[in-house]
């Protein structure tokens, strides 16, 4: 366990600052903590999409909280995170710095921690080149993975979702033992190895730039994972990008365009449902932000945008933004949205299968 500098004792010694202690103290108090760090209260009070207080945009940000300070920012490769991640994004700081800032607000660290807290948003600066490079890891994990076979955990997972495929796209693979890492007290900890469905995310130039991972149980259900110290549920879906900004224009190319035609959806399972339900070749953009920023080959002249019908309107707005851009590129575009709010095309396909349609 790594400890970070915290408050000082009367004798001048530094008392270790434990991340789990700060996380427990911040639970349910993130609104006040983030406001104290300088994020405007009206931004956090709004429960709809809006500009990000840290990086701007138009509707990329939403504060969800759930006691953990959870948020969405579609400009981030991670697409969001918890209160610590938001503090890092707002302060443009690393985790130890954000930890000390949050601890200071909670009275767990003295002002001598050396954190400068902005009180008003500064104009977003151009992002510095990232030193992170996961290209080797992305390549290694993809090479370790296997073609999907009937009866393996990935085939079971897809079948459980109503996606009975006779053949599987080359962009999907089965990794038999994918390590799951999470952060415990600022240190990466492996919770074990799990079967996983891997999806290859491809950049506009055709290079592999990310892996989308769905962690599974051996019998093909989504893995049930919890944080070892806080007990909070952990996401079974994770995205590993090769480098910062890798997701712009990228997609999971499940099926190649046919006759100049292509469909686009957000999720991988949704895109598979589009293929099964309509016969259209479909790519998955991974998120609403990915859909909005999708880049297509010049050979694609006709596009079906198979949008999610989000109650928040996020999916529809992303689809409309993409449609306007593609029309400006002289392509024929049709946006198709499920009738019922809160559903996507996987839901539609499943309901039709259950109804025998």
ABEGO torsion letter per residue (X at the ends): XBBBBBBBBAAGBBBBBBAAAAAAAABGAAAAAAAAAGBBAAAAABABBBBBAAAEEAAABBBAGGGAGBBBBAABAAGEEBAAAAAAAAAGBBAAAAAAAAAAAAGABBAAAGBBBBABBBBBBBBBBBABBAAAAAAAAAAABBBBBBGBAAAAAAAAAGBBBABBBAABBBBABBBBBBBBGGBBBBAEBBBBBBBBBBBAAGBBABBBBBBBBAAGBBBBBBBAAAGBBBBABBBBBABBGAABGBBBBABBBBGGBBBBBABAAAAAAAAAAAGBBBBBAGBAAAAAABBBBAABABBBBBBBBBAAGAAAAAAAAAAAAAAAAGBBBBBBBBABBGBBAAAAAAAAAAAGX
